[in-house]
Amino acid sequence: MKLKLWINGIVVLGITVSGCAIFGSSSVQNTEDMLSAAGFRVKLADNPEKLQHLKSLTQHKLIPEEHDGKVYYYYADAGSKQLFLGDEQAYRNYQIQRQKQKEDALDEELTEKEHDDAMLQAETSFNWGLWGPWEVW
């Protein structure tokens, strides 16, 4: 019996961890899609030297870096062997996309809250007894 509970616990833990990995990779993919759409160029780590350098960089964060008097931004993803590089304009485009995504999520959340509030209001103010019997309908 204890062995069965222990095995069940391991299975649940495995599902939880894999679920986190799926959602985490989804977030990374979403960010990378937005970076590409914003004008960031994708560079592949197509040799061991590039891959080693890519692994040494901060992962999954947009980092500013000055080069030849200009500011550029990079986003490293060693898991997919990709480096995203963008200039100030690409960075601004990305920020606009992120802001729109946040606003859309907030709008959706507010819409759901308004729906829940309306349902609560309807439940507290509707007199079902006035409209019976329901069997006839």
VEXKE-26890 format. One record per residue: x, y, z of N, C-alpha, C, O, CB in turn. Coordinates in steps of 0.02 Angstrom, whole numbers, plus 50000, padded with zeros to 5 digits. Glycine has a CB too. Layout:
<tormis>
     n.X     n.Y     n.Z    ca.X    ca.Y    ca.Z     c.X     c.Y     c.Z     o.X     o.Y     o.Z    cb.X    cb.Y    cb.Z
       X       Y       Z       X       Y       Z       X       Y       Z       X       Y       Z       X       Y       Z
...
</tormis>
This chain:
<tormis>
     n.X     n.Y     n.Z    ca.X    ca.Y    ca.Z     c.X     c.Y     c.Z     o.X     o.Y     o.Z    cb.X    cb.Y    cb.Z
   50041   49940   50000   50000   50000   50000   50043   50063   50000   50030   50110   49963   49953   50000   50060
   50096   50063   50043   50140   50121   50045   50177   50129   49979   50187   50186   49956   50191   50114   50102
   50196   50074   49948   50230   50076   49884   50185   50107   49830   50208   50147   49789   50253   50005   49862
   50121   50088   49831   50074   50115   49782   50066   50191   49791   50064   50228   49742   50006   50079   49787
   50061   50214   49853   50056   50286   49866   50119   50322   49844   50116   50377   49817   50042   50299   49941
   50177   50291   49857   50240   50321   49838   50245   50327   49762   50267   50378   49736   50299   50279   49865
   50224   50275   49726   50225   50277   49653   50177   50330   49627   50193   50366   49580   50207   50207   49624
   50118   50334   49656   50070   50385   49636   50098   50455   49646   50089   50499   49604   50004   50377   49675
   50133   50464   49702   50164   50529   49716   50216   50547   49663   50220   50605   49642   50197   50529   49784
   50255   50498   49643   50306   50509   49591   50274   50527   49525   50297   50571   49489   50352   50447   49584
   50220   50492   49508   50185   50506   49445   50157   50577   49446   50165   50614   49396   50127   50455   49434
   50126   50598   49501   50098   50665   49506   50154   50717   49501   50146   50767   49466   50060   50674   49573
   50210   50705   49534   50267   50750   49530   50293   50756   49459   50308   50810   49436   50323   50727   49577
   50297   50700   49425   50321   50700   49356   50275   50740   49310   50299   50777   49268   50326   50629   49330
   50211   50732   49319   50162   50769   49278   50168   50843   49293   50166   50884   49247   50090   50744   49292
   50175   50861   49356   50182   50931   49375   50244   50962   49344   50241   51017   49316   50184   50938   49450
   50300   50928   49349   50363   50954   49322   50358   50960   49247   50380   51011   49219   50421   50909   49342
   50331   50910   49213   50326   50914   49140   50278   50969   49119   50289   51002   49068   50304   50847   49111
   50226   50980   49158   50179   51035   49144   50214   51102   49148   50202   51146   49107   50120   51033   49191
   50256   51111   49199   50294   51173   49206   50340   51182   49147   50347   51238   49121   50333   51174   49272
   50372   51130   49125   50417   51134   49068   50379   51154   49005   50404   51194   48965   50454   51067   49057
   50320   51126   48996   50280   51143   48937   50261   51216   48938   50268   51251   48888   50218   51098   48933
   50235   51240   48995   50214   51309   48999   50273   51356   48994   50267   51409   48965   50176   51321   49063
   50330   51337   49023   50390   51378   49019   50413   51385   48947   50429   51440   48925   50445   51349   49061
   50415   51330   48910   50437   51333   48840   50387   51371   48798   50406   51404   48749   50447   51261   48812
   50324   51369   48816   50273   51407   48780   50286   51482   48788   50279   51520   48740   50203   51389   48805
   50304   51502   48847   50320   51573   48860   50381   51595   48821   50382   51649   48793   50331   51584   48935
   50433   51552   48820   50493   51568   48782   50476   51573   48708   50499   51619   48674   50547   51514   48794
   50437   51526   48682   50418   51527   48611   50379   51590   48595   50389   51620   48542   50377   51464   48593
   50334   51610   48639   50295   51671   48629   50341   51731   48625   50332   51774   48581   50243   51679   48685
   50389   51735   48671   50437   51791   48670   50476   51791   48606   50485   51844   48575   50484   51786   48731
   50500   51733   48585   50540   51729   48524   50499   51747   48462   50525   51778   48416   50570   51659   48517
   50436   51727   48461   50392   51746   48406   50384   51822   48403   50385   51852   48349   50323   51712   48413
   50374   51853   48461   50366   51926   48464   50431   51961   48444   50428   52012   48409   50345   51948   48535
   50488   51935   48465   50552   51966   48446   50560   51964   48370   50580   52014   48340   50611   51929   48480
   50546   51907   48340   50551   51901   48267   50504   51949   48232   50524   51983   48184   50535   51829   48245
   50442   51953   48255   50393   51998   48225   50413   52071   48234   50395   52113   48192   50324   51986   48256
   50449   52086   48287   50469   52155   48301   50529   52177   48259   50546   52236   48258   50486   52163   48375
   50561   52130   48226   50618   52148   48184   50685   52123   48208   50737   52140   48179   50621   52221   48177
   50686   52083   48261   50749   52053   48284   50770   52001   48232   50729   51964   48205   50741   52021   48355
   50835   51998   48220   50862   51948   48174   50883   51887   48213   50910   51893   48269   50922   51977   48133
   50872   51829   48185   50889   51766   48218   50956   51742   48189   50964   51735   48129   50833   51712   48208
   51002   51729   48234   51067   51701   48215   51071   51631   48246   51057   51623   48306   51127   51746   48238
   51091   51583   48207   51096   51514   48232   51167   51500   48255   51216   51520   48224   51076   51464   48177
   51172   51465   48311   51237   51441   48335   51252   51378   48296   51237   51322   48318   51236   51428   48414
   51283   51387   48237   51293   51332   48191   51363   51300   48194   51382   51262   48150   51279   51355   48122
   51400   51319   48246   51464   51285   48257   51478   51283   48332   51446   51321   48370   51522   51322   48218
   51523   51241   48354   51536   51233   48426   51557   51298   48461   51538   51309   48519   51589   51181   48438
   51595   51340   48427   51618   51402   48458   51559   51449   48472   51555   51478   48526   51669   51437   48412
   51514   51456   48423   51455   51498   48432   51410   51470   48487   51384   51507   48529   51415   51504   48366
   51401   51404   48487   51358   51373   48537   51387   51384   48607   51350   51398   48654   51350   51298   48523
   51452   51376   48614   51484   51387   48680   51474   51459   48703   51458   51471   48762   51560   51371   48676
   51482   51507   48657   51472   51577   48674   51399   51589   48692   51384   51624   48741   51493   51623   48617
   51353   51561   48654   51281   51568   48667   51264   51543   48736   51225   51574   48772   51240   51531   48613
   51292   51486   48755   51279   51457   48822   51306   51501   48878   51281   51499   48934   51309   51388   48826
   51358   51541   48863   51388   51583   48915   51347   51647   48928   51358   51681   48978   51458   51601   48895
   51301   51663   48882   51261   51724   48889   51202   51712   48936   51181   51656   48946   51236   51747   48820
   51176   51767   48963   51114   51764   49003   51058   51737   48958   51048   51762   48903   51096   51834   49033
   51023   51688   48983   50972   51654   48943   50903   51684   48954   50885   51703   49010   50971   51580   48959
   50865   51689   48900   50794   51707   48901   50780   51775   48932   50729   51786   48965   50754   51655   48937
   50827   51821   48923   50817   51890   48946   50843   51936   48891   50893   51922   48858   50854   51904   49014
   50808   51992   48882   50829   52041   48833   50883   52085   48865   50870   52119   48915   50768   52084   48807
   50942   52085   48836   51000   52119   48865   51024   52174   48817   51036   52160   48759   51057   52069   48880
   51032   52237   48842   51060   52290   48800   51136   52283   48798   51168   52264   48847   51039   52360   48827
   51164   52299   48740   51236   52295   48731   51257   52350   48683   51228   52357   48629   51258   52224   48704
   51307   52390   48701   51330   52443   48657   51384   52415   48610   51428   52378   48631   51358   52503   48698
   51377   52435   48546   51426   52413   48496   51433   52468   48444   51384   52489   48414   51404   52345   48463
   51494   52493   48434   51508   52546   48386   51465   52608   48399   51440   52640   48352   51496   52522   48315
   51456   52626   48462   51419   52686   48481   51343   52679   48477   51308   52729   48488   51440   52741   48437
   51317   52620   48462   51245   52609   48459   51225   52555   48509   51265   52511   48526   51222   52589   48387
   51163   52560   48532   51138   52509   48577   51099   52457   48538   51055   52473   48498   51094   52541   48632
   51117   52395   48550   51082   52338   48520   51057   52295   48578   51078   52302   48635   51130   52297   48472
   51012   52250   48562   50983   52205   48612   50991   52134   48588   50983   52119   48529   50908   52222   48626
   51007   52090   48635   51011   52019   48617   50970   51978   48666   50960   51997   48724   51084   51995   48615
   50948   51921   48641   50909   51872   48680   50937   51804   48661   50933   51783   48603   50831   51878   48665
   50965   51770   48710   50998   51705   48697   50952   51647   48717   50920   51649   48770   51064   51701   48735
   50951   51596   48675   50915   51535   48690   50959   51477   48667   50955   51454   48610   50845   51533   48655
   51001   51453   48712   51047   51399   48696   51009   51334   48681   51032   51293   48642   51096   51387   48753
   50951   51326   48711   50910   51266   48699   50891   51257   48626   50889   51202   48600   50848   51267   48742
   50875   51313   48593   50857   51310   48522   50915   51332   48477   50908   51337   48417   50796   51354   48509
   50973   51345   48509   51034   51366   48473   51022   51430   48433   51046   51437   48377   51058   51310   48426
   50984   51477   48463   50967   51539   48429   50987   51600   48470   50982   51600   48531   50893   51542   48413
   51010   51651   48434   51024   51716   48464   50984   51767   48425   50988   51771   48364   51102   51733   48462
   50944   51807   48460   50903   51859   48429   50939   51926   48439   50956   51944   48496   50831   51860   48459
   50950   51962   48385   50984   52027   48387   50939   52081   48358   50910   52072   48305   51051   52023   48349
   50934   52137   48395   50893   52191   48370   50921   52259   48388   50959   52266   48436   50823   52185   48397
   50901   52309   48349   50922   52378   48362   50869   52412   48404   50822   52381   48428   50935   52416   48296
   50877   52478   48413   50829   52517   48454   50758   52512   48426   50710   52506   48464   50851   52590   48458
   50752   52516   48360   50685   52513   48329   50652   52446   48342   50593   52443   48359   50689   52526   48254
   50689   52392   48334   50662   52325   48347   50642   52319   48420   50590   52290   48437   50713   52270   48328
   50683   52347   48465   50667   52346   48536   50602   52384   48550   50560   52360   48588   50725   52376   48578
   50594   52443   48520   50532   52482   48530   50472   52443   48504   50419   52441   48536   50537   52551   48495
   50480   52412   48445   50425   52371   48417   50406   52315   48465   50347   52300   48475   50445   52343   48348
   50457   52283   48494   50445   52228   48541   50407   52254   48603   50360   52223   48626   50512   52195   48562
   50428   52312   48629   50396   52341   48688   50322   52357   48673   50279   52347   48716   50433   52404   48712
   50309   52382   48614   50240   52397   48594   50198   52333   48592   50142   52331   48615   50238   52432   48524
   50227   52280   48564   50192   52215   48561   50178   52189   48631   50123   52165   48645   50233   52164   48521
   50228   52193   48675   50218   52169   48744   50164   52208   48779   50122   52179   48813   50284   52174   48784
   50164   52275   48771   50113   52316   48802   50044   52298   48777   49996   52293   48816   50127   52390   48790
   50038   52287   48711   49973   52268   48683   49951   52200   48710   49892   52191   48725   49977   52265   48606
   49998   52153   48716   49982   52087   48743   49957   52093   48815   49910   52059   48835   50043   52040   48739
   49990   52135   48855   49969   52146   48925   49899   52177   48927   49857   52156   48968   50019   52190   48962
   49887   52226   48884   49821   52258   48882   49767   52209   48861   49712   52209   48889   49822   52319   48835
   49782   52167   48812   49734   52117   48790   49718   52068   48846   49660   52050   48856   49761   52079   48729
   49770   52047   48884   49759   52001   48940   49717   52035   48994   49674   52003   49023   49827   51977   48969
   49731   52099   49007   49692   52135   49057   49620   52143   49034   49574   52135   49074   49723   52204   49070
   49610   52159   48970   49542   52164   48944   49504   52099   48952   49445   52098   48972   49543   52184   48870
   49538   52044   48936   49506   51978   48943   49489   51964   49016   49435   51938   49031   49553   51923   48915
   49535   51981   49061   49523   51970   49132   49464   52012   49156   49422   51988   49195   49586   51987   49173
   49461   52075   49134   49406   52118   49154   49340   52093   49126   49289   52095   49160   49418   52190   49131
   49341   52069   49064   49280   52042   49033   49255   51982   49073   49195   51976   49086   49293   52022   48960
   49301   51938   49093   49281   51880   49134   49254   51903   49201   49205   51875   49226   49341   51833   49144
   49285   51954   49232   49261   51979   49296   49192   52011   49288   49148   52000   49330   49311   52031   49326
   49182   52050   49234   49117   52080   49222   49064   52026   49213   49008   52033   49238   49119   52125   49160
   49082   51972   49178   49035   51916   49169   49018   51884   49236   48960   51871   49250   49065   51863   49121
   49070   51872   49277   49059   51843   49343   49016   51888   49386   48971   51865   49421   49125   51829   49377
   49030   51954   49383   48991   52003   49422   48918   52003   49399   48872   52007   49440   49021   52073   49416
   48908   52000   49333   48840   52000   49306   48803   51937   49327   48744   51939   49344   48840   52005   49229
   48838   51880   49327   48807   51817   49348   48788   51821   49422   48734   51799   49441   48855   51758   49336
   48832   51848   49462   48818   51855   49534   48758   51901   49544   48714   51886   49584   48880   51883   49572
   48756   51957   49508   48701   52004   49513   48636   51970   49492   48584   51977   49525   48713   52066   49469
   48638   51932   49437   48578   51897   49413   48554   51846   49464   48494   51839   49476   48591   51862   49346
   48600   51811   49495   48582   51760   49544   48549   51792   49606   48506   51761   49637   48643   51720   49565
   48570   51851   49623   48543   51882   49683   48480   51922   49671   48443   51937   49718   48595   51925   49714
   48465   51940   49607   48408   51983   49595   48351   51949   49557   48295   51975   49556   48429   52044   49558
   48363   51893   49526   48311   51860   49486   48267   51817   49531   48292   51777   49570   48343   51817   49430
   48202   51825   49526   48155   51788   49566   48127   51731   49524   48081   51740   49485   48098   51833   49592
   48157   51672   49533   48137   51615   49493   48066   51592   49508   48032   51565   49465   48185   51557   49506
   48044   51604   49569   47977   51582   49588   47922   51617   49549   47868   51589   49540   47967   51594   49661
   47934   51677   49526   47884   51714   49488   47870   51685   49420   47817   51697   49391   47906   51785   49481
   47916   51646   49393   47913   51623   49324   47897   51549   49317   47898   51523   49261   47977   51639   49290
   47884   51514   49371   47871   51442   49369   47802   51427   49342   47767   51475   49326   47879   51411   49437
   47781   51369   49335   47820   51307   49344   47863   51293   49282   47842   51305   49226   47773   51246   49358
   47923   51268   49294   47971   51257   49240   47956   51194   49200   47976   51189   49143   48041   51253   49269
   47921   51148   49229   47908   51084   49195   47868   51095   49130   47876   51057   49082   47871   51036   49241
   47826   51146   49129   47783   51160   49072   47826   51179   49011   47808   51162   48954   47734   51217   49088
   47878   51213   49022   47920   51237   48967   47956   51178   48938   47994   51185   48891   47970   51291   48989
</tormis>
